[in-house]
Amino acid sequence: MTNTTHAPAYGYDDLHRLMSLMTGDEKHGPAATSTLDTLWVLYNRVLRVSPATAGAPDRDRFLLSKGHGPMAYYAVLAARGFFGEELLPGFGAYDSPLGHHPDRVLVPGAEIGSGSLGHGLPLAVGSVLGLRAQGLTGPRVWVLTGDAELDEGSNHEAIAYAGPAGLEQLHTVVIDNASASYSRPGGIAARFEAAGWSARTVDGRDHDALYDAFTAPHPGRPHAVIARVDPKH
Amino acid sequence: MDTMRDRFITTTTRLLDEDPRLALVLAEISRDGFEGAARAHPDRVVHVGIREQLLIGAGAGMALTGMRPVVHTFASFLVERPFEQVKLDLGHQGVGGVLVSAGASYDWPAGGFTHMAPGDVALLDTLDGWTVHVPGHPDEAEALLRRAVTGDDRVYVRLSLQSNGVAHPVTGGGFTPLRQGSAGVVVAVGPTLDNTLAATEGLDVTVLYATTVRPFDAPGLRSAVGAGPAADVVIVEPYLAGTSTAAANDALVDLPHRVLGLGVSREELRRYGQLEEHVAAHGLDPDGLRRRITGFLHG
């Protein structure tokens, strides 16, 4: 594991440059990445975790389930100081810890390795159960999925269980860029609500709207935020 | 006599009282037996319904927070159905857990092939870092389970209704020599022991007994074949025939040798009936074993 330097505090405006270190692409701004605004608002304003507390039992956990296209995630982790930006240009290289899908064993700050879709939500359910079993009812667990990722049946096992089980510490943000081949308008929120979750649908580019949705109270229930962004197609 | 599964329930119930790090994750199977444990430890006895992908994922998630999960259902739904969860949620995430299966290869023959898992150990063989215990008696199951829960590693405990008459000590991970002979070495795994001992009665063979098959006790096998110029080895396993043949070949790489792998055949029988009928159909009864072992040794 490489965790070389203490990165300076970066802001949202630095994310474009950090991402371009991985992509070599100067043309596309943060808007090209559907997850960037959600990741930034979570790490900057919501999650109670920092490089200093990355191993603390009572930290908040963020599980990137949609591991594909992790440049925004790496940029945000670097901006928040989990690792130095000098790792970013190696993205995808043999000796880099930063793969095209993240590996928790290699990436400082990454709670899970992902890439195969549909693993994050069940792992997040288990994380909440494990925290609760240890009396840790304060930490919140967040998991990010894509709208098409919800095609995977494993998510529905987790959604259907977590609502009736009342896992209040569990939070899901679904990045909805309308990439699922089969979907109905409003179907994602309805799916969560039918299983007893609290659910909100917001503009996935509006930082204040995201923050309000992320921090809305949801006593006794898990919480889902559907962050709508420009359609992929 | 209680079954291995009965013993799993009583032992795990006690271990939950003793070890606050321990959690039990269930998916309907054996839920009734753990009612008392669930009342005593409502946050550490988790029941996810008929959801086997979540069963493994939730257990792995608990492990990510530092718990030691014991995850249990029938072998076909614990290893085969959620195999990618076993591979990724435990192995790739770098966390451990104790998977305890019931049902084995044909514990419920009348239930048919959907509830048979002769390939479970062979599947786990495609993954790194798994310890595989195959107890042959409820006492052995208890000892192996007690050992498994103390670690942080990935352990599979394969319980069966098929059981030997007496238990053997399972103090180490190595194979236990039960008979000494010079014409070959027969390794009996778990519940195949009684039939293997009956089948080799009067034969000049060494019999080793194995309750931990992964890691495979290569030094134990190498030592048992002795200092001769060649070796004949038979492995009798209660799951897919030949599962440990490659491991035995690796153990004997420095020596000319032959290995006969006996176990459950790959072909689907499409038969119901009783456990003993399936044991015989796969040639794992004393007569079937003796015929094939003597044929191999004299071949």
Interface residues (C-beta under 8 A of the other chain):
Chain A: P57 D103 R104 V105 E111 I112 G113 S116 G118 H119 L121 P122 L123 A124 V125 G126 S127 V128 L129 G130 L131 R132 A133 Q134 L136 G153 S154 E157 A158 A160 Y161
Chain B: A23 D43 R44 V46 V48 G49 R51 Q53 L54 I56 G57 A58 G59 A60 G61 M62 A63 L64 T65 G66 M67 P69 E84 Q85 L88 D89 H92 Q93 G94
